Amino acid sequence: MVYMAKALEQEMNKYFMQLDEADKKSVLQLLKSFIKRKKEGSKSASTIAAYNKELDEAMERINNGEFTTLEELEKEMQSW
């Protein structure tokens, strides 16, 4: 496993060294973005779960008749 990681690093370095400075900066920025998205992805999984839970709860309230109709909202807005 360690050998494969080392070989992969060497191969990446070999290709990276063939790039000009502008391309190196682009690749570095791409890697930073990739790592950032990966870190955020682990956070967003819980965010998505929370969002889905919130949607389920809202649908349950609607199914129980706990909502405001357009007419009720328009009437309420007149008193603002």
PDB file with one MODEL, atoms N, CA, C and O in Angstrom:
MODEL        1
ATOM      1  N   MET A   1       0.823  -1.191   0.000  1.00  0.00           N
ATOM      2  CA  MET A   1       0.000   0.000   0.000  1.00  0.00           C
ATOM      3  C   MET A   1       0.872   1.262   0.000  1.00  0.00           C
ATOM      4  O   MET A   1       0.637   2.191  -0.773  1.00  0.00           O
ATOM      5  N   VAL A   2       1.880   1.279   0.879  1.00  0.00           N
ATOM      6  CA  VAL A   2       2.784   2.422   0.953  1.00  0.00           C
ATOM      7  C   VAL A   2       3.552   2.574  -0.355  1.00  0.00           C
ATOM      8  O   VAL A   2       3.770   3.688  -0.831  1.00  0.00           O
ATOM      9  N   TYR A   3       3.960   1.448  -0.930  1.00  0.00           N
ATOM     10  CA  TYR A   3       4.691   1.486  -2.198  1.00  0.00           C
ATOM     11  C   TYR A   3       3.832   2.109  -3.294  1.00  0.00           C
ATOM     12  O   TYR A   3       4.317   2.917  -4.085  1.00  0.00           O
ATOM     13  N   MET A   4       2.552   1.729  -3.338  1.00  0.00           N
ATOM     14  CA  MET A   4       1.655   2.276  -4.366  1.00  0.00           C
ATOM     15  C   MET A   4       1.488   3.774  -4.177  1.00  0.00           C
ATOM     16  O   MET A   4       1.473   4.524  -5.153  1.00  0.00           O
ATOM     17  N   ALA A   5       1.363   4.216  -2.937  1.00  0.00           N
ATOM     18  CA  ALA A   5       1.215   5.643  -2.672  1.00  0.00           C
ATOM     19  C   ALA A   5       2.462   6.395  -3.119  1.00  0.00           C
ATOM     20  O   ALA A   5       2.366   7.467  -3.716  1.00  0.00           O
ATOM     21  N   LYS A   6       3.616   5.839  -2.832  1.00  0.00           N
ATOM     22  CA  LYS A   6       4.880   6.467  -3.231  1.00  0.00           C
ATOM     23  C   LYS A   6       4.998   6.514  -4.759  1.00  0.00           C
ATOM     24  O   LYS A   6       5.417   7.526  -5.320  1.00  0.00           O
ATOM     25  N   ALA A   7       4.631   5.429  -5.421  1.00  0.00           N
ATOM     26  CA  ALA A   7       4.680   5.380  -6.884  1.00  0.00           C
ATOM     27  C   ALA A   7       3.722   6.400  -7.485  1.00  0.00           C
ATOM     28  O   ALA A   7       4.044   7.046  -8.482  1.00  0.00           O
ATOM     29  N   LEU A   8       2.560   6.544  -6.888  1.00  0.00           N
ATOM     30  CA  LEU A   8       1.578   7.514  -7.367  1.00  0.00           C
ATOM     31  C   LEU A   8       2.112   8.935  -7.199  1.00  0.00           C
ATOM     32  O   LEU A   8       1.979   9.765  -8.099  1.00  0.00           O
ATOM     33  N   GLU A   9       2.711   9.208  -6.051  1.00  0.00           N
ATOM     34  CA  GLU A   9       3.307  10.525  -5.822  1.00  0.00           C
ATOM     35  C   GLU A   9       4.396  10.822  -6.849  1.00  0.00           C
ATOM     36  O   GLU A   9       4.476  11.933  -7.373  1.00  0.00           O
ATOM     37  N   GLN A  10       5.226   9.834  -7.131  1.00  0.00           N
ATOM     38  CA  GLN A  10       6.300  10.025  -8.102  1.00  0.00           C
ATOM     39  C   GLN A  10       5.745  10.296  -9.496  1.00  0.00           C
ATOM     40  O   GLN A  10       6.257  11.148 -10.222  1.00  0.00           O
ATOM     41  N   GLU A  11       4.704   9.572  -9.862  1.00  0.00           N
ATOM     42  CA  GLU A  11       4.104   9.778 -11.183  1.00  0.00           C
ATOM     43  C   GLU A  11       3.470  11.161 -11.279  1.00  0.00           C
ATOM     44  O   GLU A  11       3.626  11.855 -12.283  1.00  0.00           O
ATOM     45  N   MET A  12       2.756  11.556 -10.229  1.00  0.00           N
ATOM     46  CA  MET A  12       2.145  12.885 -10.229  1.00  0.00           C
ATOM     47  C   MET A  12       3.217  13.964 -10.337  1.00  0.00           C
ATOM     48  O   MET A  12       3.066  14.923 -11.094  1.00  0.00           O
ATOM     49  N   ASN A  13       4.296  13.806  -9.580  1.00  0.00           N
ATOM     50  CA  ASN A  13       5.387  14.772  -9.603  1.00  0.00           C
ATOM     51  C   ASN A  13       6.033  14.837 -10.986  1.00  0.00           C
ATOM     52  O   ASN A  13       6.375  15.918 -11.466  1.00  0.00           O
ATOM     53  N   LYS A  14       6.198  13.686 -11.616  1.00  0.00           N
ATOM     54  CA  LYS A  14       6.794  13.621 -12.960  1.00  0.00           C
ATOM     55  C   LYS A  14       5.984  14.463 -13.946  1.00  0.00           C
ATOM     56  O   LYS A  14       6.550  15.240 -14.716  1.00  0.00           O
ATOM     57  N   TYR A  15       4.664  14.307 -13.919  1.00  0.00           N
ATOM     58  CA  TYR A  15       3.817  15.072 -14.834  1.00  0.00           C
ATOM     59  C   TYR A  15       3.762  16.543 -14.435  1.00  0.00           C
ATOM     60  O   TYR A  15       3.780  17.427 -15.291  1.00  0.00           O
ATOM     61  N   PHE A  16       3.696  16.795 -13.147  1.00  0.00           N
ATOM     62  CA  PHE A  16       3.619  18.169 -12.660  1.00  0.00           C
ATOM     63  C   PHE A  16       4.850  18.967 -13.084  1.00  0.00           C
ATOM     64  O   PHE A  16       4.736  20.133 -13.465  1.00  0.00           O
ATOM     65  N   MET A  17       6.016  18.347 -13.019  1.00  0.00           N
ATOM     66  CA  MET A  17       7.266  19.029 -13.356  1.00  0.00           C
ATOM     67  C   MET A  17       7.349  19.381 -14.841  1.00  0.00           C
ATOM     68  O   MET A  17       8.154  20.230 -15.223  1.00  0.00           O
ATOM     69  N   GLN A  18       6.547  18.755 -15.672  1.00  0.00           N
ATOM     70  CA  GLN A  18       6.554  19.045 -17.109  1.00  0.00           C
ATOM     71  C   GLN A  18       5.707  20.268 -17.459  1.00  0.00           C
ATOM     72  O   GLN A  18       5.751  20.750 -18.591  1.00  0.00           O
ATOM     73  N   LEU A  19       4.947  20.764 -16.505  1.00  0.00           N
ATOM     74  CA  LEU A  19       4.065  21.902 -16.755  1.00  0.00           C
ATOM     75  C   LEU A  19       4.814  23.218 -16.630  1.00  0.00           C
ATOM     76  O   LEU A  19       5.813  23.311 -15.917  1.00  0.00           O
ATOM     77  N   ASP A  20       4.315  24.250 -17.342  1.00  0.00           N
ATOM     78  CA  ASP A  20       4.886  25.578 -17.141  1.00  0.00           C
ATOM     79  C   ASP A  20       4.266  26.189 -15.878  1.00  0.00           C
ATOM     80  O   ASP A  20       3.350  25.612 -15.292  1.00  0.00           O
ATOM     81  N   GLU A  21       4.761  27.341 -15.469  1.00  0.00           N
ATOM     82  CA  GLU A  21       4.322  27.943 -14.204  1.00  0.00           C
ATOM     83  C   GLU A  21       2.812  28.209 -14.164  1.00  0.00           C
ATOM     84  O   GLU A  21       2.163  27.953 -13.150  1.00  0.00           O
ATOM     85  N   ALA A  22       2.259  28.716 -15.256  1.00  0.00           N
ATOM     86  CA  ALA A  22       0.826  29.013 -15.295  1.00  0.00           C
ATOM     87  C   ALA A  22       0.004  27.741 -15.113  1.00  0.00           C
ATOM     88  O   ALA A  22      -0.981  27.733 -14.375  1.00  0.00           O
ATOM     89  N   ASP A  23       0.413  26.670 -15.787  1.00  0.00           N
ATOM     90  CA  ASP A  23      -0.307  25.400 -15.659  1.00  0.00           C
ATOM     91  C   ASP A  23      -0.152  24.816 -14.257  1.00  0.00           C
ATOM     92  O   ASP A  23      -1.088  24.224 -13.719  1.00  0.00           O
ATOM     93  N   LYS A  24       1.033  24.985 -13.668  1.00  0.00           N
ATOM     94  CA  LYS A  24       1.242  24.504 -12.297  1.00  0.00           C
ATOM     95  C   LYS A  24       0.292  25.210 -11.333  1.00  0.00           C
ATOM     96  O   LYS A  24      -0.291  24.581 -10.450  1.00  0.00           O
ATOM     97  N   LYS A  25       0.143  26.521 -11.513  1.00  0.00           N
ATOM     98  CA  LYS A  25      -0.775  27.280 -10.658  1.00  0.00           C
ATOM     99  C   LYS A  25      -2.209  26.800 -10.853  1.00  0.00           C
ATOM    100  O   LYS A  25      -2.967  26.683  -9.890  1.00  0.00           O
ATOM    101  N   SER A  26      -2.572  26.526 -12.091  1.00  0.00           N
ATOM    102  CA  SER A  26      -3.925  26.037 -12.376  1.00  0.00           C
ATOM    103  C   SER A  26      -4.175  24.682 -11.727  1.00  0.00           C
ATOM    104  O   SER A  26      -5.227  24.457 -11.128  1.00  0.00           O
ATOM    105  N   VAL A  27      -3.203  23.783 -11.850  1.00  0.00           N
ATOM    106  CA  VAL A  27      -3.347  22.449 -11.256  1.00  0.00           C
ATOM    107  C   VAL A  27      -3.423  22.562  -9.738  1.00  0.00           C
ATOM    108  O   VAL A  27      -4.223  21.877  -9.101  1.00  0.00           O
ATOM    109  N   LEU A  28      -2.591  23.428  -9.158  1.00  0.00           N
ATOM    110  CA  LEU A  28      -2.609  23.616  -7.712  1.00  0.00           C
ATOM    111  C   LEU A  28      -3.966  24.144  -7.257  1.00  0.00           C
ATOM    112  O   LEU A  28      -4.510  23.683  -6.253  1.00  0.00           O
ATOM    113  N   GLN A  29      -4.510  25.107  -7.990  1.00  0.00           N
ATOM    114  CA  GLN A  29      -5.826  25.653  -7.648  1.00  0.00           C
ATOM    115  C   GLN A  29      -6.902  24.579  -7.770  1.00  0.00           C
ATOM    116  O   GLN A  29      -7.810  24.506  -6.942  1.00  0.00           O
ATOM    117  N   LEU A  30      -6.797  23.755  -8.794  1.00  0.00           N
ATOM    118  CA  LEU A  30      -7.738  22.657  -8.984  1.00  0.00           C
ATOM    119  C   LEU A  30      -7.687  21.686  -7.806  1.00  0.00           C
ATOM    120  O   LEU A  30      -8.725  21.260  -7.300  1.00  0.00           O
ATOM    121  N   LEU A  31      -6.481  21.343  -7.377  1.00  0.00           N
ATOM    122  CA  LEU A  31      -6.327  20.436  -6.236  1.00  0.00           C
ATOM    123  C   LEU A  31      -6.907  21.047  -4.961  1.00  0.00           C
ATOM    124  O   LEU A  31      -7.570  20.358  -4.186  1.00  0.00           O
ATOM    125  N   LYS A  32      -6.657  22.335  -4.745  1.00  0.00           N
ATOM    126  CA  LYS A  32      -7.209  23.015  -3.570  1.00  0.00           C
ATOM    127  C   LYS A  32      -8.734  22.988  -3.604  1.00  0.00           C
ATOM    128  O   LYS A  32      -9.378  22.722  -2.589  1.00  0.00           O
ATOM    129  N   SER A  33      -9.303  23.263  -4.767  1.00  0.00           N
ATOM    130  CA  SER A  33     -10.762  23.241  -4.912  1.00  0.00           C
ATOM    131  C   SER A  33     -11.314  21.847  -4.665  1.00  0.00           C
ATOM    132  O   SER A  33     -12.348  21.686  -4.016  1.00  0.00           O
ATOM    133  N   PHE A  34     -10.627  20.852  -5.180  1.00  0.00           N
ATOM    134  CA  PHE A  34     -11.047  19.466  -5.001  1.00  0.00           C
ATOM    135  C   PHE A  34     -11.069  19.097  -3.522  1.00  0.00           C
ATOM    136  O   PHE A  34     -12.038  18.511  -3.039  1.00  0.00           O
ATOM    137  N   ILE A  35     -10.002  19.440  -2.804  1.00  0.00           N
ATOM    138  CA  ILE A  35      -9.915  19.130  -1.374  1.00  0.00           C
ATOM    139  C   ILE A  35     -10.989  19.893  -0.600  1.00  0.00           C
ATOM    140  O   ILE A  35     -11.629  19.334   0.291  1.00  0.00           O
ATOM    141  N   LYS A  36     -11.185  21.159  -0.935  1.00  0.00           N
ATOM    142  CA  LYS A  36     -12.198  21.970  -0.248  1.00  0.00           C
ATOM    143  C   LYS A  36     -13.585  21.369  -0.442  1.00  0.00           C
ATOM    144  O   LYS A  36     -14.352  21.253   0.514  1.00  0.00           O
ATOM    145  N   ARG A  37     -13.913  20.984  -1.688  1.00  0.00           N
ATOM    146  CA  ARG A  37     -15.216  20.389  -1.977  1.00  0.00           C
ATOM    147  C   ARG A  37     -15.395  19.065  -1.247  1.00  0.00           C
ATOM    148  O   ARG A  37     -16.483  18.740  -0.772  1.00  0.00           O
ATOM    149  N   LYS A  38     -14.315  18.316  -1.169  1.00  0.00           N
ATOM    150  CA  LYS A  38     -14.370  17.026  -0.485  1.00  0.00           C
ATOM    151  C   LYS A  38     -14.667  17.226   1.003  1.00  0.00           C
ATOM    152  O   LYS A  38     -15.473  16.499   1.584  1.00  0.00           O
ATOM    153  N   LYS A  39     -14.012  18.216   1.614  1.00  0.00           N
ATOM    154  CA  LYS A  39     -14.260  18.520   3.028  1.00  0.00           C
ATOM    155  C   LYS A  39     -15.688  19.005   3.225  1.00  0.00           C
ATOM    156  O   LYS A  39     -16.365  18.594   4.168  1.00  0.00           O
ATOM    157  N   GLU A  40     -16.145  19.880   2.335  1.00  0.00           N
ATOM    158  CA  GLU A  40     -17.505  20.401   2.431  1.00  0.00           C
ATOM    159  C   GLU A  40     -18.533  19.316   2.162  1.00  0.00           C
ATOM    160  O   GLU A  40     -19.637  19.356   2.706  1.00  0.00           O
ATOM    161  N   GLY A  41     -18.177  18.345   1.325  1.00  0.00           N
ATOM    162  CA  GLY A  41     -19.089  17.244   1.017  1.00  0.00           C
ATOM    163  C   GLY A  41     -19.457  16.456   2.246  1.00  0.00           C
ATOM    164  O   GLY A  41     -20.602  16.027   2.387  1.00  0.00           O
ATOM    165  N   SER A  42     -18.505  16.256   3.145  1.00  0.00           N
ATOM    166  CA  SER A  42     -18.807  15.517   4.370  1.00  0.00           C
ATOM    167  C   SER A  42     -19.739  16.328   5.251  1.00  0.00           C
ATOM    168  O   SER A  42     -20.565  15.763   5.968  1.00  0.00           O
ATOM    169  N   LYS A  43     -19.614  17.657   5.203  1.00  0.00           N
ATOM    170  CA  LYS A  43     -20.517  18.519   5.968  1.00  0.00           C
ATOM    171  C   LYS A  43     -21.894  18.556   5.320  1.00  0.00           C
ATOM    172  O   LYS A  43     -22.914  18.536   6.009  1.00  0.00           O
ATOM    173  N   SER A  44     -21.918  18.609   3.992  1.00  0.00           N
ATOM    174  CA  SER A  44     -23.195  18.758   3.302  1.00  0.00           C
ATOM    175  C   SER A  44     -24.068  17.523   3.420  1.00  0.00           C
ATOM    176  O   SER A  44     -25.287  17.619   3.283  1.00  0.00           O
ATOM    177  N   ALA A  45     -23.472  16.369   3.671  1.00  0.00           N
ATOM    178  CA  ALA A  45     -24.283  15.160   3.848  1.00  0.00           C
ATOM    179  C   ALA A  45     -25.211  15.335   5.037  1.00  0.00           C
ATOM    180  O   ALA A  45     -26.387  14.978   4.964  1.00  0.00           O
ATOM    181  N   SER A  46     -24.694  15.882   6.134  1.00  0.00           N
ATOM    182  CA  SER A  46     -25.553  16.114   7.289  1.00  0.00           C
ATOM    183  C   SER A  46     -26.519  17.254   7.005  1.00  0.00           C
ATOM    184  O   SER A  46     -27.655  17.242   7.480  1.00  0.00           O
ATOM    185  N   THR A  47     -26.074  18.238   6.232  1.00  0.00           N
ATOM    186  CA  THR A  47     -26.945  19.344   5.864  1.00  0.00           C
ATOM    187  C   THR A  47     -28.093  18.836   4.992  1.00  0.00           C
ATOM    188  O   THR A  47     -29.237  19.254   5.170  1.00  0.00           O
ATOM    189  N   ILE A  48     -27.800  17.955   4.069  1.00  0.00           N
ATOM    190  CA  ILE A  48     -28.837  17.379   3.211  1.00  0.00           C
ATOM    191  C   ILE A  48     -29.806  16.561   4.048  1.00  0.00           C
ATOM    192  O   ILE A  48     -31.017  16.620   3.835  1.00  0.00           O
ATOM    193  N   ALA A  49     -29.283  15.801   4.995  1.00  0.00           N
ATOM    194  CA  ALA A  49     -30.146  15.001   5.870  1.00  0.00           C
ATOM    195  C   ALA A  49     -31.058  15.911   6.684  1.00  0.00           C
ATOM    196  O   ALA A  49     -32.245  15.622   6.838  1.00  0.00           O
ATOM    197  N   ALA A  50     -30.513  17.007   7.205  1.00  0.00           N
ATOM    198  CA  ALA A  50     -31.320  17.957   7.976  1.00  0.00           C
ATOM    199  C   ALA A  50     -32.378  18.602   7.088  1.00  0.00           C
ATOM    200  O   ALA A  50     -33.522  18.784   7.504  1.00  0.00           O
ATOM    201  N   TYR A  51     -31.992  18.945   5.868  1.00  0.00           N
ATOM    202  CA  TYR A  51     -32.924  19.546   4.918  1.00  0.00           C
ATOM    203  C   TYR A  51     -34.062  18.579   4.595  1.00  0.00           C
ATOM    204  O   TYR A  51     -35.230  18.968   4.582  1.00  0.00           O
ATOM    205  N   ASN A  52     -33.714  17.320   4.336  1.00  0.00           N
ATOM    206  CA  ASN A  52     -34.739  16.316   4.036  1.00  0.00           C
ATOM    207  C   ASN A  52     -35.669  16.104   5.220  1.00  0.00           C
ATOM    208  O   ASN A  52     -36.872  15.918   5.040  1.00  0.00           O
ATOM    209  N   LYS A  53     -35.118  16.133   6.432  1.00  0.00           N
ATOM    210  CA  LYS A  53     -35.947  15.991   7.635  1.00  0.00           C
ATOM    211  C   LYS A  53     -36.921  17.164   7.737  1.00  0.00           C
ATOM    212  O   LYS A  53     -38.099  16.985   8.048  1.00  0.00           O
ATOM    213  N   GLU A  54     -36.412  18.360   7.471  1.00  0.00           N
ATOM    214  CA  GLU A  54     -37.253  19.553   7.507  1.00  0.00           C
ATOM    215  C   GLU A  54     -38.379  19.461   6.474  1.00  0.00           C
ATOM    216  O   GLU A  54     -39.518  19.834   6.757  1.00  0.00           O
ATOM    217  N   LEU A  55     -38.060  18.967   5.286  1.00  0.00           N
ATOM    218  CA  LEU A  55     -39.089  18.782   4.256  1.00  0.00           C
ATOM    219  C   LEU A  55     -40.146  17.770   4.696  1.00  0.00           C
ATOM    220  O   LEU A  55     -41.343  17.990   4.513  1.00  0.00           O
ATOM    221  N   ASP A  56     -39.689  16.662   5.276  1.00  0.00           N
ATOM    222  CA  ASP A  56     -40.626  15.640   5.757  1.00  0.00           C
ATOM    223  C   ASP A  56     -41.555  16.207   6.823  1.00  0.00           C
ATOM    224  O   ASP A  56     -42.754  15.931   6.820  1.00  0.00           O
ATOM    225  N   GLU A  57     -40.997  17.000   7.736  1.00  0.00           N
ATOM    226  CA  GLU A  57     -41.813  17.605   8.789  1.00  0.00           C
ATOM    227  C   GLU A  57     -42.820  18.588   8.199  1.00  0.00           C
ATOM    228  O   GLU A  57     -43.967  18.646   8.643  1.00  0.00           O
ATOM    229  N   ALA A  58     -42.396  19.354   7.206  1.00  0.00           N
ATOM    230  CA  ALA A  58     -43.300  20.308   6.561  1.00  0.00           C
ATOM    231  C   ALA A  58     -44.431  19.580   5.839  1.00  0.00           C
ATOM    232  O   ALA A  58     -45.585  20.003   5.908  1.00  0.00           O
ATOM    233  N   MET A  59     -44.107  18.499   5.154  1.00  0.00           N
ATOM    234  CA  MET A  59     -45.141  17.720   4.461  1.00  0.00           C
ATOM    235  C   MET A  59     -46.134  17.129   5.458  1.00  0.00           C
ATOM    236  O   MET A  59     -47.330  17.050   5.178  1.00  0.00           O
ATOM    237  N   GLU A  60     -45.639  16.719   6.610  1.00  0.00           N
ATOM    238  CA  GLU A  60     -46.523  16.176   7.641  1.00  0.00           C
ATOM    239  C   GLU A  60     -47.480  17.257   8.139  1.00  0.00           C
ATOM    240  O   GLU A  60     -48.666  16.993   8.337  1.00  0.00           O
ATOM    241  N   ARG A  61     -46.968  18.479   8.345  1.00  0.00           N
ATOM    242  CA  ARG A  61     -47.841  19.581   8.779  1.00  0.00           C
ATOM    243  C   ARG A  61     -48.901  19.870   7.717  1.00  0.00           C
ATOM    244  O   ARG A  61     -50.066  20.095   8.046  1.00  0.00           O
ATOM    245  N   ILE A  62     -48.503  19.863   6.460  1.00  0.00           N
ATOM    246  CA  ILE A  62     -49.461  20.101   5.374  1.00  0.00           C
ATOM    247  C   ILE A  62     -50.525  19.016   5.365  1.00  0.00           C
ATOM    248  O   ILE A  62     -51.715  19.309   5.250  1.00  0.00           O
ATOM    249  N   ASN A  63     -50.100  17.765   5.487  1.00  0.00           N
ATOM    250  CA  ASN A  63     -51.053  16.649   5.497  1.00  0.00           C
ATOM    251  C   ASN A  63     -52.001  16.714   6.686  1.00  0.00           C
ATOM    252  O   ASN A  63     -53.114  16.192   6.622  1.00  0.00           O
ATOM    253  N   ASN A  64     -51.564  17.358   7.779  1.00  0.00           N
ATOM    254  CA  ASN A  64     -52.414  17.520   8.960  1.00  0.00           C
ATOM    255  C   ASN A  64     -53.258  18.788   8.882  1.00  0.00           C
ATOM    256  O   ASN A  64     -53.960  19.128   9.834  1.00  0.00           O
ATOM    257  N   GLY A  65     -53.191  19.483   7.755  1.00  0.00           N
ATOM    258  CA  GLY A  65     -53.997  20.685   7.565  1.00  0.00           C
ATOM    259  C   GLY A  65     -53.405  21.920   8.220  1.00  0.00           C
ATOM    260  O   GLY A  65     -54.084  22.940   8.341  1.00  0.00           O
ATOM    261  N   GLU A  66     -52.174  21.846   8.636  1.00  0.00           N
ATOM    262  CA  GLU A  66     -51.519  22.973   9.305  1.00  0.00           C
ATOM    263  C   GLU A  66     -50.795  23.831   8.270  1.00  0.00           C
ATOM    264  O   GLU A  66     -49.579  23.733   8.108  1.00  0.00           O
ATOM    265  N   PHE A  67     -51.555  24.670   7.576  1.00  0.00           N
ATOM    266  CA  PHE A  67     -50.967  25.556   6.579  1.00  0.00           C
ATOM    267  C   PHE A  67     -51.867  26.762   6.404  1.00  0.00           C
ATOM    268  O   PHE A  67     -53.016  26.762   6.847  1.00  0.00           O
ATOM    269  N   THR A  68     -51.343  27.786   5.758  1.00  0.00           N
ATOM    270  CA  THR A  68     -52.083  29.009   5.497  1.00  0.00           C
ATOM    271  C   THR A  68     -52.445  29.046   4.020  1.00  0.00           C
ATOM    272  O   THR A  68     -51.584  28.884   3.156  1.00  0.00           O
ATOM    273  N   THR A  69     -53.720  29.258   3.740  1.00  0.00           N
ATOM    274  CA  THR A  69     -54.138  29.360   2.342  1.00  0.00           C
ATOM    275  C   THR A  69     -53.754  30.737   1.804  1.00  0.00           C
ATOM    276  O   THR A  69     -53.446  31.650   2.569  1.00  0.00           O
ATOM    277  N   LEU A  70     -53.776  30.870   0.499  1.00  0.00           N
ATOM    278  CA  LEU A  70     -53.470  32.145  -0.127  1.00  0.00           C
ATOM    279  C   LEU A  70     -54.456  33.213   0.334  1.00  0.00           C
ATOM    280  O   LEU A  70     -54.067  34.346   0.622  1.00  0.00           O
ATOM    281  N   GLU A  71     -55.720  32.849   0.402  1.00  0.00           N
ATOM    282  CA  GLU A  71     -56.745  33.801   0.829  1.00  0.00           C
ATOM    283  C   GLU A  71     -56.485  34.273   2.259  1.00  0.00           C
ATOM    284  O   GLU A  71     -56.609  35.462   2.553  1.00  0.00           O
ATOM    285  N   GLU A  72     -56.125  33.345   3.145  1.00  0.00           N
ATOM    286  CA  GLU A  72     -55.829  33.716   4.533  1.00  0.00           C
ATOM    287  C   GLU A  72     -54.610  34.631   4.603  1.00  0.00           C
ATOM    288  O   GLU A  72     -54.587  35.582   5.384  1.00  0.00           O
ATOM    289  N   LEU A  73     -53.620  34.348   3.806  1.00  0.00           N
ATOM    290  CA  LEU A  73     -52.415  35.162   3.789  1.00  0.00           C
ATOM    291  C   LEU A  73     -52.710  36.566   3.271  1.00  0.00           C
ATOM    292  O   LEU A  73     -52.220  37.549   3.826  1.00  0.00           O
ATOM    293  N   GLU A  74     -53.510  36.662   2.209  1.00  0.00           N
ATOM    294  CA  GLU A  74     -53.857  37.978   1.666  1.00  0.00           C
ATOM    295  C   GLU A  74     -54.620  38.801   2.691  1.00  0.00           C
ATOM    296  O   GLU A  74     -54.393  40.003   2.823  1.00  0.00           O
ATOM    297  N   LYS A  75     -55.523  38.155   3.416  1.00  0.00           N
ATOM    298  CA  LYS A  75     -56.291  38.847   4.451  1.00  0.00           C
ATOM    299  C   LYS A  75     -55.351  39.320   5.566  1.00  0.00           C
ATOM    300  O   LYS A  75     -55.482  40.443   6.053  1.00  0.00           O
ATOM    301  N   GLU A  76     -54.424  38.484   5.960  1.00  0.00           N
ATOM    302  CA  GLU A  76     -53.460  38.835   7.004  1.00  0.00           C
ATOM    303  C   GLU A  76     -52.561  39.983   6.550  1.00  0.00           C
ATOM    304  O   GLU A  76     -52.228  40.863   7.344  1.00  0.00           O
ATOM    305  N   MET A  77     -52.172  39.976   5.288  1.00  0.00           N
ATOM    306  CA  MET A  77     -51.288  41.012   4.760  1.00  0.00           C
ATOM    307  C   MET A  77     -51.945  42.389   4.783  1.00  0.00           C
ATOM    308  O   MET A  77     -51.249  43.398   4.898  1.00  0.00           O
ATOM    309  N   GLN A  78     -53.250  42.446   4.678  1.00  0.00           N
ATOM    310  CA  GLN A  78     -53.952  43.728   4.690  1.00  0.00           C
ATOM    311  C   GLN A  78     -53.818  44.435   6.037  1.00  0.00           C
ATOM    312  O   GLN A  78     -53.946  45.656   6.119  1.00  0.00           O
ATOM    313  N   SER A  79     -53.560  43.664   7.088  1.00  0.00           N
ATOM    314  CA  SER A  79     -53.432  44.272   8.417  1.00  0.00           C
ATOM    315  C   SER A  79     -51.995  44.695   8.731  1.00  0.00           C
ATOM    316  O   SER A  79     -51.736  45.222   9.813  1.00  0.00           O
ATOM    317  N   TRP A  80     -51.075  44.479   7.821  1.00  0.00           N
ATOM    318  CA  TRP A  80     -49.680  44.848   8.071  1.00  0.00           C
ATOM    319  C   TRP A  80     -49.477  46.317   7.936  1.00  0.00           C
ATOM    320  O   TRP A  80     -48.361  46.805   8.113  1.00  0.00           O
TER     321      TRP A  80
ENDMDL
END
